[in-house]
Amino acid sequence: MAKKNAATVFVCKECGYESLKWMGQCICGAWNSFAEERVSADAADDPRSRALPTGARKNADAVKLVDVRSDRKHRLNTGIDELNRVLG
């Protein structure tokens, strides 16, 4: 069996969804909307990269959870207990 090329992805022309394999129908419902694109070798040059810039990681310091402060805001009661729990 031939080895698949890992340097390509399939991108939906309608919604931008990315897949490693070609699919007939995208998760957005569009049919035959996938186009094969090459993935750049350097992730920093890829505009689709979701990684933080290298400089941003160097400036971030770890903070202990007990040192994290938050301002308490007044919560609105929706009258639905489960919704109140989910929304906080």
mmCIF file as gemmi writes it, N, C-alpha and C atoms, coordinates in Angstrom:
data_model
loop_
_atom_site.group_PDB
_atom_site.id
_atom_site.type_symbol
_atom_site.label_atom_id
_atom_site.label_alt_id
_atom_site.label_comp_id
_atom_site.label_asym_id
_atom_site.label_entity_id
_atom_site.label_seq_id
_atom_site.pdbx_PDB_ins_code
_atom_site.Cartn_x
_atom_site.Cartn_y
_atom_site.Cartn_z
_atom_site.occupancy
_atom_site.B_iso_or_equiv
_atom_site.pdbx_formal_charge
_atom_site.auth_seq_id
_atom_site.auth_asym_id
_atom_site.pdbx_PDB_model_num
ATOM 1 N N . MET Axp A 1 ? 0.839 -1.184 0 1 0 ? 1 A 1
ATOM 2 C CA . MET Axp A 1 ? 0 0 0 1 0 ? 1 A 1
ATOM 3 C C . MET Axp A 1 ? 0.883 1.247 0 1 0 ? 1 A 1
ATOM 4 N N . ALA Axp A 2 ? 0.527 2.221 -0.766 1 0 ? 2 A 1
ATOM 5 C CA . ALA Axp A 2 ? 1.317 3.441 -0.887 1 0 ? 2 A 1
ATOM 6 C C . ALA Axp A 2 ? 1.215 4.272 0.384 1 0 ? 2 A 1
ATOM 7 N N . LYS Axp A 3 ? 2.322 4.907 0.731 1 0 ? 3 A 1
ATOM 8 C CA . LYS Axp A 3 ? 2.345 5.759 1.909 1 0 ? 3 A 1
ATOM 9 C C . LYS Axp A 3 ? 1.694 7.101 1.57 1 0 ? 3 A 1
ATOM 10 N N . LYS Axp A 4 ? 0.832 7.573 2.458 1 0 ? 4 A 1
ATOM 11 C CA . LYS Axp A 4 ? 0.14 8.841 2.215 1 0 ? 4 A 1
ATOM 12 C C . LYS Axp A 4 ? 1.074 10.013 2.481 1 0 ? 4 A 1
ATOM 13 N N . ASN Axp A 5 ? 0.902 11.052 1.716 1 0 ? 5 A 1
ATOM 14 C CA . ASN Axp A 5 ? 1.707 12.251 1.876 1 0 ? 5 A 1
ATOM 15 C C . ASN Axp A 5 ? 1.134 13.085 3.018 1 0 ? 5 A 1
ATOM 16 N N . ALA Axp A 6 ? 1.912 13.275 4.076 1 0 ? 6 A 1
ATOM 17 C CA . ALA Axp A 6 ? 1.443 14.014 5.247 1 0 ? 6 A 1
ATOM 18 C C . ALA Axp A 6 ? 1.552 15.523 5.048 1 0 ? 6 A 1
ATOM 19 N N . ALA Axp A 7 ? 2.057 15.963 3.901 1 0 ? 7 A 1
ATOM 20 C CA . ALA Axp A 7 ? 2.258 17.386 3.673 1 0 ? 7 A 1
ATOM 21 C C . ALA Axp A 7 ? 1.064 18.028 2.982 1 0 ? 7 A 1
ATOM 22 N N . THR Axp A 8 ? -0.083 17.342 2.93 1 0 ? 8 A 1
ATOM 23 C CA . THR Axp A 8 ? -1.273 17.926 2.317 1 0 ? 8 A 1
ATOM 24 C C . THR Axp A 8 ? -2.456 17.793 3.261 1 0 ? 8 A 1
ATOM 25 N N . VAL Axp A 9 ? -3.364 18.728 3.153 1 0 ? 9 A 1
ATOM 26 C CA . VAL Axp A 9 ? -4.631 18.679 3.878 1 0 ? 9 A 1
ATOM 27 C C . VAL Axp A 9 ? -5.734 19.016 2.886 1 0 ? 9 A 1
ATOM 28 N N . PHE Axp A 10 ? -6.945 18.628 3.215 1 0 ? 10 A 1
ATOM 29 C CA . PHE Axp A 10 ? -8.1 18.95 2.395 1 0 ? 10 A 1
ATOM 30 C C . PHE Axp A 10 ? -8.907 20.008 3.139 1 0 ? 10 A 1
ATOM 31 N N . VAL Axp A 11 ? -9.171 21.132 2.475 1 0 ? 11 A 1
ATOM 32 C CA . VAL Axp A 11 ? -9.85 22.269 3.091 1 0 ? 11 A 1
ATOM 33 C C . VAL Axp A 11 ? -11.162 22.509 2.369 1 0 ? 11 A 1
ATOM 34 N N . CYS Axp A 12 ? -12.234 22.664 3.147 1 0 ? 12 A 1
ATOM 35 C CA . CYS Axp A 12 ? -13.546 22.943 2.575 1 0 ? 12 A 1
ATOM 36 C C . CYS Axp A 12 ? -13.568 24.375 2.042 1 0 ? 12 A 1
ATOM 37 N N . LYS Axp A 13 ? -14.002 24.544 0.801 1 0 ? 13 A 1
ATOM 38 C CA . LYS Axp A 13 ? -14.078 25.876 0.191 1 0 ? 13 A 1
ATOM 39 C C . LYS Axp A 13 ? -15.23 26.697 0.76 1 0 ? 13 A 1
ATOM 40 N N . GLU Axp A 14 ? -16.191 26.046 1.414 1 0 ? 14 A 1
ATOM 41 C CA . GLU Axp A 14 ? -17.353 26.752 1.955 1 0 ? 14 A 1
ATOM 42 C C . GLU Axp A 14 ? -17.106 27.288 3.363 1 0 ? 14 A 1
ATOM 43 N N . CYS Axp A 15 ? -16.578 26.417 4.261 1 0 ? 15 A 1
ATOM 44 C CA . CYS Axp A 15 ? -16.46 26.82 5.67 1 0 ? 15 A 1
ATOM 45 C C . CYS Axp A 15 ? -15.028 26.842 6.197 1 0 ? 15 A 1
ATOM 46 N N . GLY Axp A 16 ? -14.073 26.26 5.467 1 0 ? 16 A 1
ATOM 47 C CA . GLY Axp A 16 ? -12.687 26.257 5.911 1 0 ? 16 A 1
ATOM 48 C C . GLY Axp A 16 ? -12.297 25.072 6.769 1 0 ? 16 A 1
ATOM 49 N N . TYR Axp A 17 ? -13.179 24.091 6.947 1 0 ? 17 A 1
ATOM 50 C CA . TYR Axp A 17 ? -12.875 22.906 7.735 1 0 ? 17 A 1
ATOM 51 C C . TYR Axp A 17 ? -11.722 22.152 7.088 1 0 ? 17 A 1
ATOM 52 N N . GLU Axp A 18 ? -10.775 21.672 7.923 1 0 ? 18 A 1
ATOM 53 C CA . GLU Axp A 18 ? -9.617 20.948 7.421 1 0 ? 18 A 1
ATOM 54 C C . GLU Axp A 18 ? -9.717 19.478 7.79 1 0 ? 18 A 1
ATOM 55 N N . SER Axp A 19 ? -9.327 18.617 6.863 1 0 ? 19 A 1
ATOM 56 C CA . SER Axp A 19 ? -9.338 17.18 7.077 1 0 ? 19 A 1
ATOM 57 C C . SER Axp A 19 ? -8.089 16.587 6.449 1 0 ? 19 A 1
ATOM 58 N N . LEU Axp A 20 ? -7.57 15.512 7.055 1 0 ? 20 A 1
ATOM 59 C CA . LEU Axp A 20 ? -6.41 14.848 6.478 1 0 ? 20 A 1
ATOM 60 C C . LEU Axp A 20 ? -6.802 13.969 5.297 1 0 ? 20 A 1
ATOM 61 N N . LYS Axp A 21 ? -8.077 13.592 5.22 1 0 ? 21 A 1
ATOM 62 C CA . LYS Axp A 21 ? -8.571 12.76 4.131 1 0 ? 21 A 1
ATOM 63 C C . LYS Axp A 21 ? -9.665 13.513 3.377 1 0 ? 21 A 1
ATOM 64 N N . TRP Axp A 22 ? -9.828 13.179 2.106 1 0 ? 22 A 1
ATOM 65 C CA . TRP Axp A 22 ? -10.897 13.786 1.33 1 0 ? 22 A 1
ATOM 66 C C . TRP Axp A 22 ? -12.219 13.19 1.778 1 0 ? 22 A 1
ATOM 67 N N . MET Axp A 23 ? -13.226 14.029 1.926 1 0 ? 23 A 1
ATOM 68 C CA . MET Axp A 23 ? -14.565 13.582 2.292 1 0 ? 23 A 1
ATOM 69 C C . MET Axp A 23 ? -15.525 14.098 1.231 1 0 ? 23 A 1
ATOM 70 N N . GLY Axp A 24 ? -16.523 13.323 0.901 1 0 ? 24 A 1
ATOM 71 C CA . GLY Axp A 24 ? -17.5 13.743 -0.1 1 0 ? 24 A 1
ATOM 72 C C . GLY Axp A 24 ? -18.349 14.894 0.392 1 0 ? 24 A 1
ATOM 73 N N . GLN Axp A 25 ? -18.763 14.827 1.671 1 0 ? 25 A 1
ATOM 74 C CA . GLN Axp A 25 ? -19.598 15.878 2.248 1 0 ? 25 A 1
ATOM 75 C C . GLN Axp A 25 ? -18.908 16.441 3.475 1 0 ? 25 A 1
ATOM 76 N N . CYS Axp A 26 ? -18.835 17.749 3.554 1 0 ? 26 A 1
ATOM 77 C CA . CYS Axp A 26 ? -18.215 18.423 4.693 1 0 ? 26 A 1
ATOM 78 C C . CYS Axp A 26 ? -19.178 18.425 5.874 1 0 ? 26 A 1
ATOM 79 N N . ILE Axp A 27 ? -18.651 18.735 7.057 1 0 ? 27 A 1
ATOM 80 C CA . ILE Axp A 27 ? -19.503 18.821 8.236 1 0 ? 27 A 1
ATOM 81 C C . ILE Axp A 27 ? -20.47 19.997 8.146 1 0 ? 27 A 1
ATOM 82 N N . CYS Axp A 28 ? -20.192 20.964 7.266 1 0 ? 28 A 1
ATOM 83 C CA . CYS Axp A 28 ? -21.106 22.095 7.083 1 0 ? 28 A 1
ATOM 84 C C . CYS Axp A 28 ? -22.264 21.733 6.157 1 0 ? 28 A 1
ATOM 85 N N . GLY Axp A 29 ? -22.186 20.554 5.511 1 0 ? 29 A 1
ATOM 86 C CA . GLY Axp A 29 ? -23.259 20.098 4.641 1 0 ? 29 A 1
ATOM 87 C C . GLY Axp A 29 ? -22.985 20.261 3.159 1 0 ? 29 A 1
ATOM 88 N N . ALA Axp A 30 ? -21.891 20.928 2.81 1 0 ? 30 A 1
ATOM 89 C CA . ALA Axp A 30 ? -21.57 21.15 1.397 1 0 ? 30 A 1
ATOM 90 C C . ALA Axp A 30 ? -20.997 19.875 0.784 1 0 ? 30 A 1
ATOM 91 N N . TRP Axp A 31 ? -21.411 19.57 -0.429 1 0 ? 31 A 1
ATOM 92 C CA . TRP Axp A 31 ? -20.929 18.393 -1.146 1 0 ? 31 A 1
ATOM 93 C C . TRP Axp A 31 ? -19.797 18.766 -2.08 1 0 ? 31 A 1
ATOM 94 N N . ASN Axp A 32 ? -18.783 17.909 -2.17 1 0 ? 32 A 1
ATOM 95 C CA . ASN Axp A 32 ? -17.643 18.062 -3.08 1 0 ? 32 A 1
ATOM 96 C C . ASN Axp A 32 ? -16.999 19.453 -2.999 1 0 ? 32 A 1
ATOM 97 N N . SER Axp A 33 ? -16.812 19.93 -1.795 1 0 ? 33 A 1
ATOM 98 C CA . SER Axp A 33 ? -16.255 21.271 -1.621 1 0 ? 33 A 1
ATOM 99 C C . SER Axp A 33 ? -14.817 21.247 -1.119 1 0 ? 33 A 1
ATOM 100 N N . PHE Axp A 34 ? -14.198 20.062 -1.03 1 0 ? 34 A 1
ATOM 101 C CA . PHE Axp A 34 ? -12.844 19.976 -0.504 1 0 ? 34 A 1
ATOM 102 C C . PHE Axp A 34 ? -11.809 20.201 -1.602 1 0 ? 34 A 1
ATOM 103 N N . ALA Axp A 35 ? -10.794 20.994 -1.267 1 0 ? 35 A 1
ATOM 104 C CA . ALA Axp A 35 ? -9.68 21.245 -2.17 1 0 ? 35 A 1
ATOM 105 C C . ALA Axp A 35 ? -8.4 20.84 -1.45 1 0 ? 35 A 1
ATOM 106 N N . GLU Axp A 36 ? -7.518 20.178 -2.153 1 0 ? 36 A 1
ATOM 107 C CA . GLU Axp A 36 ? -6.256 19.726 -1.565 1 0 ? 36 A 1
ATOM 108 C C . GLU Axp A 36 ? -5.273 20.891 -1.522 1 0 ? 36 A 1
ATOM 109 N N . GLU Axp A 37 ? -4.653 21.098 -0.357 1 0 ? 37 A 1
ATOM 110 C CA . GLU Axp A 37 ? -3.672 22.165 -0.198 1 0 ? 37 A 1
ATOM 111 C C . GLU Axp A 37 ? -2.414 21.6 0.435 1 0 ? 37 A 1
ATOM 112 N N . ARG Axp A 38 ? -1.29 22.153 0.057 1 0 ? 38 A 1
ATOM 113 C CA . ARG Axp A 38 ? -0.02 21.763 0.66 1 0 ? 38 A 1
ATOM 114 C C . ARG Axp A 38 ? 0.153 22.501 1.985 1 0 ? 38 A 1
ATOM 115 N N . VAL Axp A 39 ? 0.688 21.789 2.964 1 0 ? 39 A 1
ATOM 116 C CA . VAL Axp A 39 ? 0.983 22.392 4.261 1 0 ? 39 A 1
ATOM 117 C C . VAL Axp A 39 ? 2.409 22.896 4.211 1 0 ? 39 A 1
ATOM 118 N N . SER Axp A 40 ? 2.628 24.149 4.651 1 0 ? 40 A 1
ATOM 119 C CA . SER Axp A 40 ? 3.977 24.705 4.614 1 0 ? 40 A 1
ATOM 120 C C . SER Axp A 40 ? 4.857 23.986 5.623 1 0 ? 40 A 1
ATOM 121 N N . ALA Axp A 41 ? 6.132 23.904 5.319 1 0 ? 41 A 1
ATOM 122 C CA . ALA Axp A 41 ? 7.07 23.203 6.193 1 0 ? 41 A 1
ATOM 123 C C . ALA Axp A 41 ? 7.269 23.947 7.504 1 0 ? 41 A 1
ATOM 124 N N . ASP Axp A 42 ? 7.187 25.258 7.475 1 0 ? 42 A 1
ATOM 125 C CA . ASP Axp A 42 ? 7.396 26.062 8.668 1 0 ? 42 A 1
ATOM 126 C C . ASP Axp A 42 ? 6.038 26.511 9.2 1 0 ? 42 A 1
ATOM 127 N N . ALA Axp A 43 ? 5.703 26.086 10.404 1 0 ? 43 A 1
ATOM 128 C CA . ALA Axp A 43 ? 4.403 26.414 10.991 1 0 ? 43 A 1
ATOM 129 C C . ALA Axp A 43 ? 4.257 27.91 11.245 1 0 ? 43 A 1
ATOM 130 N N . ALA Axp A 44 ? 5.355 28.622 11.451 1 0 ? 44 A 1
ATOM 131 C CA . ALA Axp A 44 ? 5.281 30.062 11.699 1 0 ? 44 A 1
ATOM 132 C C . ALA Axp A 44 ? 4.815 30.81 10.464 1 0 ? 44 A 1
ATOM 133 N N . ASP Axp A 45 ? 5.067 30.269 9.266 1 0 ? 45 A 1
ATOM 134 C CA . ASP Axp A 45 ? 4.65 30.923 8.028 1 0 ? 45 A 1
ATOM 135 C C . ASP Axp A 45 ? 3.216 30.585 7.648 1 0 ? 45 A 1
ATOM 136 N N . ASP Axp A 46 ? 2.613 29.623 8.315 1 0 ? 46 A 1
ATOM 137 C CA . ASP Axp A 46 ? 1.274 29.171 7.976 1 0 ? 46 A 1
ATOM 138 C C . ASP Axp A 46 ? 0.232 30.101 8.595 1 0 ? 46 A 1
ATOM 139 N N . PRO Axp A 47 ? -0.572 30.811 7.798 1 0 ? 47 A 1
ATOM 140 C CA . PRO Axp A 47 ? -1.566 31.726 8.365 1 0 ? 47 A 1
ATOM 141 C C . PRO Axp A 47 ? -2.668 30.997 9.119 1 0 ? 47 A 1
ATOM 142 N N . ARG Axp A 48 ? -2.813 29.69 8.889 1 0 ? 48 A 1
ATOM 143 C CA . ARG Axp A 48 ? -3.842 28.927 9.596 1 0 ? 48 A 1
ATOM 144 C C . ARG Axp A 48 ? -3.354 28.413 10.94 1 0 ? 48 A 1
ATOM 145 N N . SER Axp A 49 ? -2.101 28.683 11.288 1 0 ? 49 A 1
ATOM 146 C CA . SER Axp A 49 ? -1.526 28.17 12.521 1 0 ? 49 A 1
ATOM 147 C C . SER Axp A 49 ? -2.231 28.781 13.726 1 0 ? 49 A 1
ATOM 148 N N . ARG Axp A 50 ? -2.556 27.936 14.691 1 0 ? 50 A 1
ATOM 149 C CA . ARG Axp A 50 ? -3.239 28.386 15.893 1 0 ? 50 A 1
ATOM 150 C C . ARG Axp A 50 ? -2.273 28.516 17.067 1 0 ? 50 A 1
ATOM 151 N N . ALA Axp A 51 ? -0.999 28.308 16.809 1 0 ? 51 A 1
ATOM 152 C CA . ALA Axp A 51 ? 0.006 28.375 17.864 1 0 ? 51 A 1
ATOM 153 C C . ALA Axp A 51 ? 0.307 29.83 18.213 1 0 ? 51 A 1
ATOM 154 N N . LEU Axp A 52 ? 0.731 30.048 19.453 1 0 ? 52 A 1
ATOM 155 C CA . LEU Axp A 52 ? 1.121 31.381 19.871 1 0 ? 52 A 1
ATOM 156 C C . LEU Axp A 52 ? 2.449 31.748 19.242 1 0 ? 52 A 1
ATOM 157 N N . PRO Axp A 53 ? 2.684 33.017 18.994 1 0 ? 53 A 1
ATOM 158 C CA . PRO Axp A 53 ? 3.991 33.426 18.499 1 0 ? 53 A 1
ATOM 159 C C . PRO Axp A 53 ? 5.075 33.043 19.505 1 0 ? 53 A 1
ATOM 160 N N . THR Axp A 54 ? 6.272 32.788 19.036 1 0 ? 54 A 1
ATOM 161 C CA . THR Axp A 54 ? 7.351 32.331 19.903 1 0 ? 54 A 1
ATOM 162 C C . THR Axp A 54 ? 7.636 33.332 21.011 1 0 ? 54 A 1
ATOM 163 N N . GLY Axp A 55 ? 7.603 34.616 20.709 1 0 ? 55 A 1
ATOM 164 C CA . GLY Axp A 55 ? 7.875 35.633 21.717 1 0 ? 55 A 1
ATOM 165 C C . GLY Axp A 55 ? 6.84 35.689 22.82 1 0 ? 55 A 1
ATOM 166 N N . ALA Axp A 56 ? 5.595 35.325 22.517 1 0 ? 56 A 1
ATOM 167 C CA . ALA Axp A 56 ? 4.539 35.371 23.52 1 0 ? 56 A 1
ATOM 168 C C . ALA Axp A 56 ? 4.757 34.326 24.597 1 0 ? 56 A 1
ATOM 169 N N . ARG Axp A 57 ? 5.314 33.189 24.237 1 0 ? 57 A 1
ATOM 170 C CA . ARG Axp A 57 ? 5.549 32.133 25.214 1 0 ? 57 A 1
ATOM 171 C C . ARG Axp A 57 ? 6.675 32.487 26.17 1 0 ? 57 A 1
ATOM 172 N N . LYS Axp A 58 ? 7.67 33.201 25.691 1 0 ? 58 A 1
ATOM 173 C CA . LYS Axp A 58 ? 8.809 33.544 26.542 1 0 ? 58 A 1
ATOM 174 C C . LYS Axp A 58 ? 8.408 34.524 27.636 1 0 ? 58 A 1
ATOM 175 N N . ASN Axp A 59 ? 7.457 35.399 27.37 1 0 ? 59 A 1
ATOM 176 C CA . ASN Axp A 59 ? 7.077 36.432 28.323 1 0 ? 59 A 1
ATOM 177 C C . ASN Axp A 59 ? 6.04 35.949 29.339 1 0 ? 59 A 1
ATOM 178 N N . ALA Axp A 60 ? 5.454 34.793 29.129 1 0 ? 60 A 1
ATOM 179 C CA . ALA Axp A 60 ? 4.416 34.303 30.027 1 0 ? 60 A 1
ATOM 180 C C . ALA Axp A 60 ? 5.045 33.594 31.212 1 0 ? 60 A 1
ATOM 181 N N . ASP Axp A 61 ? 4.64 33.986 32.42 1 0 ? 61 A 1
ATOM 182 C CA . ASP Axp A 61 ? 5.127 33.351 33.638 1 0 ? 61 A 1
ATOM 183 C C . ASP Axp A 61 ? 3.995 32.55 34.267 1 0 ? 61 A 1
ATOM 184 N N . ALA Axp A 62 ? 4.355 31.447 34.888 1 0 ? 62 A 1
ATOM 185 C CA . ALA Axp A 62 ? 3.36 30.624 35.568 1 0 ? 62 A 1
ATOM 186 C C . ALA Axp A 62 ? 2.899 31.324 36.835 1 0 ? 62 A 1
ATOM 187 N N . VAL Axp A 63 ? 1.608 31.216 37.127 1 0 ? 63 A 1
ATOM 188 C CA . VAL Axp A 63 ? 1.025 31.818 38.317 1 0 ? 63 A 1
ATOM 189 C C . VAL Axp A 63 ? 0.308 30.723 39.091 1 0 ? 63 A 1
ATOM 190 N N . LYS Axp A 64 ? 0.503 30.688 40.391 1 0 ? 64 A 1
ATOM 191 C CA . LYS Axp A 64 ? -0.187 29.697 41.207 1 0 ? 64 A 1
ATOM 192 C C . LYS Axp A 64 ? -1.68 29.997 41.197 1 0 ? 64 A 1
ATOM 193 N N . LEU Axp A 65 ? -2.472 28.934 41.233 1 0 ? 65 A 1
ATOM 194 C CA . LEU Axp A 65 ? -3.918 29.085 41.171 1 0 ? 65 A 1
ATOM 195 C C . LEU Axp A 65 ? -4.45 29.898 42.348 1 0 ? 65 A 1
ATOM 196 N N . VAL Axp A 66 ? -3.841 29.768 43.526 1 0 ? 66 A 1
ATOM 197 C CA . VAL Axp A 66 ? -4.303 30.52 44.696 1 0 ? 66 A 1
ATOM 198 C C . VAL Axp A 66 ? -4.019 32.007 44.546 1 0 ? 66 A 1
ATOM 199 N N . ASP Axp A 67 ? -3.08 32.377 43.663 1 0 ? 67 A 1
ATOM 200 C CA . ASP Axp A 67 ? -2.741 33.785 43.447 1 0 ? 67 A 1
ATOM 201 C C . ASP Axp A 67 ? -3.607 34.454 42.384 1 0 ? 67 A 1
ATOM 202 N N . VAL Axp A 68 ? -4.438 33.69 41.694 1 0 ? 68 A 1
ATOM 203 C CA . VAL Axp A 68 ? -5.3 34.252 40.654 1 0 ? 68 A 1
ATOM 204 C C . VAL Axp A 68 ? -6.468 34.969 41.318 1 0 ? 68 A 1
ATOM 205 N N . ARG Axp A 69 ? -6.695 36.194 40.924 1 0 ? 69 A 1
ATOM 206 C CA . ARG Axp A 69 ? -7.776 36.998 41.493 1 0 ? 69 A 1
ATOM 207 C C . ARG Axp A 69 ? -8.834 37.249 40.417 1 0 ? 69 A 1
ATOM 208 N N . SER Axp A 70 ? -10.053 37.274 40.821 1 0 ? 70 A 1
ATOM 209 C CA . SER Axp A 70 ? -11.125 37.61 39.894 1 0 ? 70 A 1
ATOM 210 C C . SER Axp A 70 ? -12.094 38.544 40.598 1 0 ? 70 A 1
ATOM 211 N N . ASP Axp A 71 ? -12.66 39.438 39.825 1 0 ? 71 A 1
ATOM 212 C CA . ASP Axp A 71 ? -13.651 40.348 40.367 1 0 ? 71 A 1
ATOM 213 C C . ASP Axp A 71 ? -15 39.644 40.369 1 0 ? 71 A 1
ATOM 214 N N . ARG Axp A 72 ? -15.638 39.635 41.498 1 0 ? 72 A 1
ATOM 215 C CA . ARG Axp A 72 ? -16.953 39.02 41.587 1 0 ? 72 A 1
ATOM 216 C C . ARG Axp A 72 ? -17.969 39.936 40.926 1 0 ? 72 A 1
ATOM 217 N N . LYS Axp A 73 ? -18.73 39.372 40.022 1 0 ? 73 A 1
ATOM 218 C CA . LYS Axp A 73 ? -19.773 40.108 39.319 1 0 ? 73 A 1
ATOM 219 C C . LYS Axp A 73 ? -21.129 39.6 39.788 1 0 ? 73 A 1
ATOM 220 N N . HIS Axp A 74 ? -22.119 40.469 39.738 1 0 ? 74 A 1
ATOM 221 C CA . HIS Axp A 74 ? -23.471 40.075 40.095 1 0 ? 74 A 1
ATOM 222 C C . HIS Axp A 74 ? -24.001 39.127 39.024 1 0 ? 74 A 1
ATOM 223 N N . ARG Axp A 75 ? -24.519 37.981 39.448 1 0 ? 75 A 1
ATOM 224 C CA . ARG Axp A 75 ? -25.039 36.992 38.515 1 0 ? 75 A 1
ATOM 225 C C . ARG Axp A 75 ? -26.538 37.175 38.36 1 0 ? 75 A 1
ATOM 226 N N . LEU Axp A 76 ? -27.006 37.018 37.153 1 0 ? 76 A 1
ATOM 227 C CA . LEU Axp A 76 ? -28.416 37.132 36.84 1 0 ? 76 A 1
ATOM 228 C C . LEU Axp A 76 ? -29.059 35.758 36.973 1 0 ? 76 A 1
ATOM 229 N N . ASN Axp A 77 ? -30.11 35.652 37.754 1 0 ? 77 A 1
ATOM 230 C CA . ASN Axp A 77 ? -30.822 34.393 37.93 1 0 ? 77 A 1
ATOM 231 C C . ASN Axp A 77 ? -31.805 34.239 36.778 1 0 ? 77 A 1
ATOM 232 N N . THR Axp A 78 ? -31.627 33.16 35.991 1 0 ? 78 A 1
ATOM 233 C CA . THR Axp A 78 ? -32.495 32.929 34.85 1 0 ? 78 A 1
ATOM 234 C C . THR Axp A 78 ? -33.779 32.221 35.227 1 0 ? 78 A 1
ATOM 235 N N . GLY Axp A 79 ? -33.805 31.644 36.442 1 0 ? 79 A 1
ATOM 236 C CA . GLY Axp A 79 ? -34.97 30.887 36.859 1 0 ? 79 A 1
ATOM 237 C C . GLY Axp A 79 ? -34.884 29.42 36.456 1 0 ? 79 A 1
ATOM 238 N N . ILE Axp A 80 ? -33.823 29.052 35.742 1 0 ? 80 A 1
ATOM 239 C CA . ILE Axp A 80 ? -33.602 27.67 35.334 1 0 ? 80 A 1
ATOM 240 C C . ILE Axp A 80 ? -32.311 27.223 36.016 1 0 ? 80 A 1
ATOM 241 N N . ASP Axp A 81 ? -32.431 26.318 36.986 1 0 ? 81 A 1
ATOM 242 C CA . ASP Axp A 81 ? -31.279 25.932 37.8 1 0 ? 81 A 1
ATOM 243 C C . ASP Axp A 81 ? -30.133 25.393 36.98 1 0 ? 81 A 1
ATOM 244 N N . GLU Axp A 82 ? -30.405 24.529 36.015 1 0 ? 82 A 1
ATOM 245 C CA . GLU Axp A 82 ? -29.339 23.935 35.214 1 0 ? 82 A 1
ATOM 246 C C . GLU Axp A 82 ? -28.634 24.996 34.374 1 0 ? 82 A 1
ATOM 247 N N . LEU Axp A 83 ? -29.361 25.927 33.797 1 0 ? 83 A 1
ATOM 248 C CA . LEU Axp A 83 ? -28.767 26.997 33.03 1 0 ? 83 A 1
ATOM 249 C C . LEU Axp A 83 ? -27.907 27.898 33.916 1 0 ? 83 A 1
ATOM 250 N N . ASN Axp A 84 ? -28.363 28.196 35.11 1 0 ? 84 A 1
ATOM 251 C CA . ASN Axp A 84 ? -27.578 28.981 36.059 1 0 ? 84 A 1
ATOM 252 C C . ASN Axp A 84 ? -26.27 28.267 36.385 1 0 ? 84 A 1
ATOM 253 N N . ARG Axp A 85 ? -26.324 26.944 36.562 1 0 ? 85 A 1
ATOM 254 C CA . ARG Axp A 85 ? -25.127 26.176 36.892 1 0 ? 85 A 1
ATOM 255 C C . ARG Axp A 85 ? -24.132 26.205 35.741 1 0 ? 85 A 1
ATOM 256 N N . VAL Axp A 86 ? -24.617 26.033 34.517 1 0 ? 86 A 1
ATOM 257 C CA . VAL Axp A 86 ? -23.731 26.005 33.359 1 0 ? 86 A 1
ATOM 258 C C . VAL Axp A 86 ? -23.095 27.375 33.123 1 0 ? 86 A 1
ATOM 259 N N . LEU Axp A 87 ? -23.864 28.422 33.244 1 0 ? 87 A 1
ATOM 260 C CA . LEU Axp A 87 ? -23.363 29.771 32.993 1 0 ? 87 A 1
ATOM 261 C C . LEU Axp A 87 ? -22.534 30.31 34.156 1 0 ? 87 A 1
ATOM 262 N N . GLY Axp A 88 ? -22.665 29.685 35.313 1 0 ? 88 A 1
ATOM 263 C CA . GLY Axp A 88 ? -21.874 30.113 36.469 1 0 ? 88 A 1
ATOM 264 C C . GLY Axp A 88 ? -22.612 31.158 37.245 1 0 ? 88 A 1
